[in-house]
Structures are given as structure tokens and as C-alpha cells.
Amino acid sequence: MNESRADLLIEIGTEELPPGSLRRLAETLADELATRLEAAGVCGGVRHVYATPRRLAVRFEQVPLMQPDRRIERRGPALTAAFDAEGQATKAAQGFARSVGLEVDALERLETDKGTWLCAYLHEPGRATAALIPEMLTAALGKLPIAKRMRWGASEAEFVRPVHWIVLLLGETVIETEILGVKSGRMTHGHRAHHPEPLCLADPAAYAPLLETQGHVLPDFDARRAAIKAQIEALAAGLGGRAMLDEALLDEVTALVEWPVAVAGGFEARFLEVPHEALITTMMDNQRYFPVLDADGRLMPHFITIANLESRDPAQVRAGNERVIRPRLHDAEFFWQQDRRQPLVTRREALKGMVFQSKLGTLYDRSDRMARLAGTIAGELGAAPEEGVRAGELAKCDLVTAMVFEFPELQGVMGRYYATHDGEPAGVARAIEDQYRPAHAGDRLPDAPVAQALALADKLDTLVGIFAIGQRPSGTKDPFALRRAALGVVRILIEGGLELDLEVLLGQAAEALASRLDAGAAVSEVFDYVMERLTAYYADRGIPSDVVDAVLACRPTRLTDLDRRVQAVQAFRALPEAEALAAANKRIRNILRQNGSATALEVERDLLVESAERDLFEALLVAEAATAPQFQQGHYGAALTHLAALRAPVDRFFDETLVMAEDEALRRNRVGVLARLSELFLRVADISRLQTVG
């Protein structure tokens, strides 16, 4: 045992903490304490973070018992203010000297780039770590991410939940203090039901083992999560299936229990006639149950729940959970049966009473616009336009069904079921569900033409409409989820490989709004807004912003074409010629800007008087001829690889030729050569914008 070091344990015992923030609270507490320990020079070794519904705790191994002595610099007044014209110490200098306990003559000078200052170097003896911990803990607790703090009893203390006990142990010694109105000690508490009596901690290392063996508490969040997952998987296998292990639900359940015990339950097989999405939603969202699937991925009439105790009568626990879920399943069954009595299309009329946005009309108006736009896009994608129109007309009808009213997250999903039941074309039914995709990062994309058309129509109508009424997102405010809509458009067009012109699509969306407002002016603004999403989109794929910026400078309007350019420029950056050609293009752009030449000028061969400019022009003509079919076919990578061969003649041209010749004709001719060269590269991107290459 190292007598100069000891383990440190801090535990805050509370009433049940909010499960959604439990893990973050514990990790933030540990981070804040570690930062303060390090700043004080008493940082220990490995740290262990614990979090259960009733406690936040952290143990630091081998923390120094004493803070090291420190040499502290105290800066006083500037030298110009410390002495008067006769060299006598001013009151400022005298006051500073008194504050540090020294004579003015004993003060030192500190020279900086901003001048010379009086200063003093003081020796500060280290304090005992035990004396530092209470103030560190108080400060750390004040930094926790708590949206709303609460008070309890007559105390003025505030925390996320009422605090019942605090453990502060440094080695075997209690750090005595009072925090949040509670005196510290060495007594922790086990499971509320299994071990309500206090547990005495001999030292920090005994914390987790004591809670597990006697307290019926698994304090380590990750270990508890792993235990829950293993129990669920074992029970599901025993039922002949596998559990749906949603990661977010697994985290939530872990934050709700201290001593997890998995319990399997079942329900009548007849409920499986209800769409499984509805059953899964009610099990997972309402009851925090884990559904069980068979080998083919079909829902089984079983579920698994996690109890927070080890019951003497597990059958009663199972029966209780089955009793709770049955009314929920009955409701879903009732909604399913009732909703199908009325064809989906007859619900359109009800959409006239649901306002989408006061200036943009009702959901009925919106579905009309979507129908028109989806029909046009479907035709461009080679699908039947009438299916696109029908999908748009039915797109929002399930919003007025009983099932979606009860389970809003099933919008689109239930529309597909009801449309299929009504005998609508399969492509229409599928489109109704896929119109909201992608709903989040990593979500799958609609991959059928009518579904792609409807998903684009939904997002484009929202983007153009909201921009047209002047409600562009600002800061963190984005009530109509326009950022998600824009990124959805990007993903569908690029990853779906759709050769559609974004600017044309936006114009079509604006035309659909013509009966309500003039949205034409918003098209350019929305186009730019969508393009702004590309920097983040490509950053997630490892492509730097300067590559994207170089391509956007050419303003391609087909995102599939834009993507081919981005991939080509990214590959071009790796070529050995790239850096020199990027630098040359920067130089060319500056020359053209100074000469007011934005487009290629005619080049007169008889004015090419120097061999370097003749060679460059000949190489340029060869490159133009060779790359023309590559540009036509969108083979930008091959074109840029060919253009890389221009490096040598370009370098020689700048080394041997004076572009800004005194003779105006020569000067104009040479600028013309550079303009032709620039325009050739601009058929892919403005590579002068590349910041780093190679």
C-alpha cells in the first residue's frame, strides 16, 4: 500500500433519477471531478464511473493525499505605473507589495511583449486532498447538465432529485462535510426492496463488490446493461426466437433498474393479425418490453420485460405484465378493425380541416400539391405518372385514422397497410410509407420510382413553401425540420442515382404553390440552402470541404453529376500534379480577374511567339479534344487524370513567358490561352479553391 496515495470514492444517493439523462449525469460528474483533481495536482489513476436509478458515483484509484507545493506568479502594476518620474514607488506599487507581503525593492520584473510589469513569485504549500474534495464536489455538481433543479423539504439545496445520502471516502477515512444539505459518511444503501438497510463501506475498493454481493445492486451501468442483454437473449432463445434489442430501449431499461431480472411473457396469437409495427410500438414505447421474433423475422406472441427485483413468485410477475399489455393490444386490434371499414381515399375530405401552415393551406391543399409534383417526378423516373398522383392524394390520409391518432409514429406505415387493404397499386402503397424516408441519419431510402417521387415531393413542397413565406431556419430553430428535408433530398438524389435537375424540381414545386403565393423567388434561396447541406454530407464520408467548395463553384444542378465531380476532384487531389495545377489555377484566376476576362478569348496562333506558350497551346488543344467525350459522358475522373498531364507545359509557361507583356496584342493572346485553360478545368470544378492537395 502506498501511504501517500489512496482511492477516492464519491457517491450521491438520491431518489429515482431521470433515466434519459442518468448516464450523462454520471459521466459529466466524473469528468468535472477529474478536471479539478488534475488542476489541483492530485489527479489519480484509473477511474470507475457508476450510475443506477438511485445513485451517481465515481471512484478514482490512487489519488495523492497531499497537493504538491506550488510556485505562484502574482502580477502587479505595469512598470510605467509603478514608479513616478523621480523613480519613487507609486501607491499602486506599494499596495501590490503589501498584498504579497514583500517590500517594493524585493519585487521582480516580468517582461512580456506588452511591456514590463512588477511581479512576485510566492511559495504556496500544498493542501491536504481531503480539504480540497468538498469544494471540488460542490463545483462539479453545479456543472451537471440538469435542465431543471428541484428543492425538497425545508432545505435551500437544489439538485435533479432529492438527495438522501452522500459517501465521501479517501482511503479508509471519511471526508466530513455537508453538501446539498446532507452530511457525508461511509454508509451507502442497497436495493430498495432487497436490502433497504444501510451498508458500511470500509474503503472505496469495497464499493462495487459490497453492493453486488449484499446490496442486490449492479452499480456499473455498462455491466448492468450487458447482464440485461445476456438475460434477454437467453430467454428469447428459450422461446425459440430472438429478441428485438433496440439500443435506445436497452439504455433506458438499464437506467430504470438496479437488480435486473428478465421475465418472459406472452399474449394471444390472434393479436398477430394486427400489423406487427403497431404491436411492437405498444410493447416497446408504452411498456418498455422487448418483442421476440422467429427465425424468419416474424413477430412471435411473446415479449420479455426487465423486473427490478428477484421475485419469490416469478409467475405472478409474468401474469402481471401480461395483464397490463393485453388492453393495449386490444386497443390496437380495435383500431385496426375500425380503420379498415372506411377506404383510405374517403378520409381525404377530413384533411380540409387540418391546417398545415396558415399561409400554405390545409393538409388537403398540401396533398394536392404533392400529387401534382409526384406525378411529374414519377413520369421523369419512368414510372406511371398516375401512380405518383394517386400516392400524393393518399399520402396524408392515414393521419386521420384512429391507429395513427393513437400511435403518431406509425404515420405512413399504417397508410401502406390501409392502401393495400383497399386494393391500391403496390407502388402507391409502398410510396405512402416511404414518403417520410430518410427520417434520420442512416435510415434506408425509398428505392422504388413512385416512392422516390413522393418522398421528393413531400420534402420539396415543404422547403419551397416555408422559404417562400419567409420562415427559413435560424440558429437551432427549425420547426418544419427543413434541414432534415434538405438532407433527405440530397440523399435520395445522390444515393438513389436519380438524374434529376434540382433547380427544375424546385421550380416545379414553386409552380404547384402558384395558386396560393408567388414562390418563384424562393427557388434560388432553397437551392443554395440544399447545397449548403453538402459540406456536412460529404464530411461524413471523409471528403473535405474544399473539394466540395471547388465543385459548388461551378453550380451543377444535377446532384448525381455533382457527386461524380466531387469523387473525381477527391481522386485528383491524390495525384502528384495536383498541387502545382491548383496553384497555377489560382494564379490564372487572379490574372483573369485583373484583366476582366471571365470567358475564353480567341487565341491567334501567329501571336504565339515563344516556344513555351506555343507548347502550352498545342497541349491545350490536345487536351480539349481528348476530354470532350469524357465530359459529355460525365467521366470526370478520367478527364482530370488527362488534364494532370498539362502540369509540365503550364509550369514552363509561367517560368518562361511574361503574361502581362507591354504589347497589348501579346498580352491579350496570352490571357486568352489562360482563359481557355481555366474553362477546361471549370468543366469539372474550380480547382483553384483546393486548400490542400496530395
Helices and strands as residue ranges (DSSP letters): E 5-14, G 19-21, H 22-39, E 47-52, E 55-64, E 70-78, H 79-82, H 91-100, G 104-106, E 108-112, E 115-124, H 129-142, E 163-170, E 173-174, E 178-179, E 182-185, E 187-189, E 198-200, G 204-206, H 207-213, H 221-238, E 242-243, H 247-254, E 261-266, G 269-273, H 276-281, I 282-286, E 290-293, E 299-307, H 314-339, G 344-353, E 355-357, E 361-362, H 363-380, H 385-394, G 397-400, H 402-406, G 408-410, H 413-421, H 426-434, H 449-468, H 482-495, H 502-512, H 522-539, H 545-552, H 559-572, H 578-594, G 605-607, H 611-632, H 636-643, G 644-646, H 647-656, H 664-681, G 687-689
